Structures are given as structure tokens and as C-alpha cells.
Amino acid sequence: MGPEWRKRIQIGVAVALAVVALRVGWIFYERSQPAQNTRQQQPAYSTNWDDYVRPHKVYAYDLKSAKQELAGKTVWVRAGNAVYYFRYAGGLGQKMGVLPPLEKLEISDVVLHKSSAAPRPGQIVVVEQDVMAVFRKAGVAGNVSGNNDSGKYAVTIGTSIGGNYQFSVNELFFVDDPHELYKHWPADTWSAIDRHEARPGMSELQAGFALGVSAAGAGNYGNRTMEYTNAGKPVTVTFSADKAVTVVPGAAQ
């Protein structure tokens, strides 16, 4: 082997050794660095996400379409602690109180109930009727009290005046499970809502889900003090930047 080839081999070996040394040095450098947390972080909840929630709506325009849209469906009370309901047995019976927030209802029928208002002498008679959704409370069987209670109730979802219908279904109910619509809310927030409890840190929407929409207050949404009737157990909540900063049992002072 000539001197020229021997020189080339020596250069090649030197280059290979240099590459190996660089690689070993880089491995030691990587191992000496602080460990990186590769776990994906759970993003913090933002009320902006609520703006993208689009609940399905009911598009009823008369009794027949209301039956088609609602009979046999499950709904959840959207206007909690603000809507009265009645016992029903082929007609309206005793007033039972207000429907709690997010109460789950199984609607079996939609019927008309004639208004009790009587026409005055000389007035044109206009037929006025309430549109009623007949329902059972989800998970509650009939005759549970042993006193011929059918377990059926009814709630007004609209009116018919002279055959012209007006419905408030979409303001009264969710036709999708709110737990799915707002599944981006933290689990502990939903746990408090399901117990009908407001707590600091809740948005005004979340507090309304917990305590209902029967409330009074002054100021801009998310920056005000609201007194919730809460079915006779008032709660006062003060919001700042759409976060509850104080939750106080009782009426506002």
C-alpha cells in the first residue's frame, strides 16, 4: 500500500472518530438538560367557548307540528324556577309550583286548554287557548304516591288566539342534553349546577343553570349583582368580568 493510500485511510478514520465524538457529546448534552413535560396540558375553560354552542330548536307553527316536534321527546328545563306547571289528568289540575333548572322531562303529548277568560257583552268572541305540553318527570313512575296520581303534568308552551299560534318552546326548554352542549365546563362546575348551587368563579350563565332565570338585578351582564328567587330560597350573586365573586344566601340588602 502506497503512502498516498495510507494517508487517505488515516484521514477517513479521523473523520469517523470525530463524528462519533460529536454524537456521543450530543447525547450527554441532551441527558444533562431538565426533563421536558410532554403531557398535553388541559386548556383552561373560557366563557368564549359558550358563544359557539348552538342548541337545536323547535319550529312548531300549530298544534299538529308541535305534536310532531315534541311528543315522545325528552327535554330539559331552560327557564328554571320561572315556569309554573300543573297536575294533568285529561285536564288541568292543581298548580304544583315551578319547574327546577335543567329538570329532565319526557313529553307525551301536546294539547290545547281553553282560556278561562270570558268575553264581555258586545265584544267579538275570539277563541283563546293555551298550548300545553303533557309530560312526566324523567325516572319517576306513575302512581308512586298510592293515591291515583298518574304522574302526569302539563306546562304552557304557547298560545293560540283565533287560530294564530305563538310558541315559547325554545325559551323554555333545551331539546339537547345541556351536559353535552356545555361539556367543556369543568366537572366540579357541573356537579354544583346539578345540586342547584352557585359558587364563586361561575359565569352568569352557569349560575343561571344552577339557580334558574327568575332573578332581578341592575347593571351590565357579567358585571352586576343578581338576586335569584331560587324557588323561595333567594341567593344573591355578585359578578365581575362574568365571574361570580360573592355568593350570599338571602335577598340583596
C-alpha positions as CSV (number, residue, x, y, z in Angstrom):
1,M,0.0,0.0,0.0
2,G,1.5,3.3,-1.1
3,P,1.9,6.4,1.1
4,E,-0.9,8.1,-0.7
5,W,-3.5,5.5,0.2
6,R,-2.2,5.2,3.8
7,K,-2.8,9.0,4.2
8,R,-6.3,8.7,2.8
9,I,-7.2,6.0,5.2
10,Q,-5.8,7.9,8.2
11,I,-7.9,10.9,7.2
12,G,-11.1,8.8,6.9
13,V,-10.6,7.2,10.3
14,A,-10.0,10.6,11.8
15,V,-13.3,12.0,10.3
16,A,-15.2,8.9,11.5
17,L,-13.8,9.3,15.0
18,A,-14.7,13.0,15.0
19,V,-18.3,12.2,14.0
20,V,-18.6,9.6,16.7
21,A,-17.2,12.0,19.3
22,L,-19.7,14.7,18.3
23,R,-22.6,12.2,18.5
24,V,-21.6,11.0,22.0
25,G,-21.2,14.6,23.2
26,W,-24.6,15.5,21.9
27,I,-26.2,12.5,23.7
28,F,-24.6,13.5,27.0
29,Y,-25.8,17.1,26.5
30,E,-29.4,16.1,25.9
31,R,-29.3,13.9,29.0
32,S,-28.0,16.7,31.1
33,Q,-31.0,19.0,30.3
34,P,-34.1,19.2,32.6
35,A,-36.8,16.8,31.6
36,Q,-39.5,18.2,29.3
37,N,-43.1,17.6,30.3
38,T,-44.6,16.2,27.2
39,R,-48.1,15.7,28.7
40,Q,-50.7,17.7,26.9
41,Q,-52.0,20.4,29.2
42,Q,-55.7,20.7,29.8
43,P,-56.8,24.1,28.4
44,A,-58.4,26.4,30.9
45,Y,-62.1,26.9,30.4
46,S,-63.0,30.1,28.6
47,T,-66.5,31.6,28.5
48,N,-65.9,32.4,24.9
49,W,-66.4,28.7,24.1
50,D,-70.1,29.2,25.2
51,D,-70.6,31.5,22.2
52,Y,-70.1,28.6,19.9
53,V,-72.9,26.4,21.5
54,R,-75.8,26.1,19.1
55,P,-78.8,24.2,20.7
56,H,-81.3,22.6,18.3
57,K,-84.6,24.5,18.1
58,V,-88.2,23.5,17.7
59,Y,-90.0,25.0,14.7
60,A,-93.7,24.4,15.6
61,Y,-96.3,26.6,14.0
62,D,-99.6,24.9,15.0
63,L,-100.8,22.1,17.2
64,K,-100.0,19.3,14.8
65,S,-96.5,20.4,14.2
66,A,-95.9,20.9,17.9
67,K,-97.0,17.3,18.5
68,Q,-94.7,16.1,15.8
69,E,-91.8,18.1,17.2
70,L,-92.3,17.2,20.9
71,A,-94.4,14.2,21.6
72,G,-92.2,11.3,22.7
73,K,-89.2,13.6,23.2
74,T,-87.1,14.3,26.2
75,V,-86.4,18.0,27.1
76,W,-84.5,19.8,29.8
77,V,-85.9,22.9,31.6
78,R,-84.1,26.0,30.3
79,A,-86.2,28.6,32.2
80,G,-85.6,27.2,35.6
81,N,-87.7,28.4,38.6
82,A,-89.7,30.7,36.3
83,V,-92.4,28.4,34.8
84,Y,-95.4,27.0,36.6
85,Y,-96.6,23.5,35.9
86,F,-99.9,21.7,36.8
87,R,-101.1,18.2,37.5
88,Y,-102.8,16.7,34.5
89,A,-105.4,14.0,34.2
90,G,-107.3,14.7,30.9
91,G,-107.4,18.4,32.0
92,L,-105.5,20.8,34.2
93,G,-105.5,20.2,37.9
94,Q,-103.6,21.5,40.9
95,K,-100.8,24.0,40.4
96,M,-97.6,22.2,41.5
97,G,-95.0,25.0,41.6
98,V,-92.2,26.0,39.3
99,L,-90.0,23.7,37.2
100,P,-86.5,23.4,38.6
101,P,-83.5,24.3,36.4
102,L,-82.5,21.6,34.0
103,E,-85.3,19.3,35.1
104,K,-85.5,16.4,32.7
105,L,-89.0,15.9,31.2
106,E,-90.5,13.2,29.0
107,I,-93.2,14.8,26.8
108,S,-96.0,12.5,25.9
109,D,-98.4,14.9,24.2
110,V,-99.3,18.5,23.3
111,V,-102.9,19.6,23.9
112,L,-105.0,22.8,23.9
113,H,-106.5,24.2,27.0
114,K,-109.3,26.9,26.7
115,S,-108.5,30.1,28.5
116,S,-110.8,30.9,31.4
117,A,-111.3,34.5,30.3
118,A,-114.9,35.1,29.3
119,P,-115.9,37.6,26.6
120,R,-117.6,40.8,27.7
121,P,-121.0,41.8,26.4
122,G,-120.7,43.4,22.9
123,Q,-117.2,42.0,22.3
124,I,-116.3,39.9,19.4
125,V,-115.7,36.3,20.6
126,V,-112.1,35.3,19.9
127,V,-111.1,31.8,20.9
128,E,-108.1,31.9,23.1
129,Q,-106.3,28.7,24.2
130,D,-103.1,27.7,25.9
131,V,-100.9,25.2,24.2
132,M,-99.8,22.7,26.9
133,A,-97.1,20.1,26.9
134,V,-98.1,17.0,28.8
135,F,-95.1,15.3,30.5
136,R,-93.7,13.0,33.1
137,K,-90.6,13.7,35.2
138,A,-87.9,11.5,33.8
139,G,-87.2,8.5,36.0
140,V,-90.4,8.9,38.0
141,A,-93.1,6.3,37.5
142,G,-96.8,7.0,37.8
143,N,-98.9,6.1,40.9
144,V,-95.9,6.3,43.1
145,S,-97.9,8.0,45.9
146,G,-100.6,5.4,46.0
147,N,-103.4,8.0,45.6
148,N,-104.2,7.5,42.0
149,D,-101.6,10.1,41.0
150,S,-100.9,9.4,37.3
151,G,-97.6,11.2,37.4
152,K,-98.6,13.4,34.5
153,Y,-98.2,17.1,34.4
154,A,-98.6,19.9,32.0
155,V,-96.9,23.2,31.3
156,T,-97.8,26.1,29.0
157,I,-95.6,26.3,25.9
158,G,-97.6,28.7,23.8
159,T,-100.9,30.3,22.9
160,S,-103.5,30.1,20.2
161,I,-105.6,33.2,19.6
162,G,-108.1,32.9,16.9
163,G,-106.1,30.1,15.4
164,N,-102.8,32.1,15.4
165,Y,-100.1,30.3,17.3
166,Q,-97.2,31.7,19.3
167,F,-94.7,29.3,20.9
168,S,-92.1,29.8,23.6
169,V,-90.6,26.3,23.5
170,N,-87.1,27.3,22.7
171,E,-87.0,29.8,25.6
172,L,-88.4,27.2,28.0
173,F,-86.6,24.1,27.1
174,F,-83.4,22.5,25.7
175,V,-84.1,19.7,23.3
176,D,-80.4,18.6,23.7
177,D,-78.8,17.5,27.0
178,P,-77.2,20.6,28.4
179,H,-74.4,18.4,29.9
180,E,-73.4,17.6,26.3
181,L,-74.0,21.1,24.9
182,Y,-71.6,22.5,27.6
183,K,-69.4,19.6,28.1
184,H,-66.4,21.9,28.1
185,W,-67.4,23.1,31.5
186,P,-65.3,21.6,34.4
187,A,-66.8,18.6,36.1
188,D,-66.9,20.3,39.5
189,T,-68.9,23.1,38.0
190,W,-71.4,20.7,36.6
191,S,-71.6,18.9,39.9
192,A,-72.5,22.2,41.7
193,I,-75.1,23.0,39.0
194,D,-76.7,19.6,39.4
195,R,-77.0,20.3,43.1
196,H,-78.6,23.7,42.3
197,E,-75.7,25.5,44.0
198,A,-74.0,28.7,42.8
199,R,-70.4,29.2,43.8
200,P,-67.6,31.8,43.3
201,G,-66.0,31.5,39.8
202,M,-69.2,30.6,38.0
203,S,-70.2,32.7,35.0
204,E,-73.6,34.3,34.9
205,L,-74.8,31.6,32.5
206,Q,-73.6,28.8,34.9
207,A,-75.2,30.5,37.9
208,G,-78.5,30.7,36.0
209,F,-78.3,27.0,35.2
210,A,-77.8,26.3,38.9
211,L,-80.4,28.8,40.4
212,G,-82.8,29.4,37.5
213,V,-83.6,32.5,35.4
214,S,-86.1,34.1,37.9
215,A,-83.8,36.9,39.1
216,A,-83.5,40.6,39.3
217,G,-80.6,43.0,39.1
218,A,-79.2,46.1,37.6
219,G,-76.1,46.7,35.5
220,N,-74.3,45.1,32.6
221,Y,-74.4,41.4,32.0
222,G,-71.5,39.8,33.9
223,N,-70.8,42.9,35.9
224,R,-73.7,43.2,38.3
225,T,-75.4,41.9,41.4
226,M,-78.3,39.5,40.8
227,E,-80.9,38.3,43.3
228,Y,-82.2,34.8,42.3
229,T,-85.6,33.8,43.7
230,N,-84.4,30.2,43.7
231,A,-87.9,28.7,44.3
232,G,-88.4,30.6,47.5
233,K,-84.8,30.4,48.8
234,P,-83.2,33.5,47.5
235,V,-79.5,33.8,46.7
236,T,-77.6,36.9,45.8
237,V,-74.6,36.7,43.5
238,T,-72.2,39.5,42.5
239,F,-70.4,39.1,39.2
240,S,-67.3,40.9,37.9
241,A,-65.9,40.2,34.4
242,D,-68.5,37.4,34.2
243,K,-67.2,35.6,37.2
244,A,-69.1,35.2,40.5
245,V,-67.1,37.0,43.2
246,T,-69.6,36.6,46.1
247,V,-72.4,34.1,46.6
248,V,-74.6,35.0,49.6
249,P,-77.8,33.2,50.8
250,G,-80.7,35.6,51.1
251,A,-82.1,38.6,49.4
252,A,-79.9,41.6,48.4
253,Q,-79.7,44.2,51.1
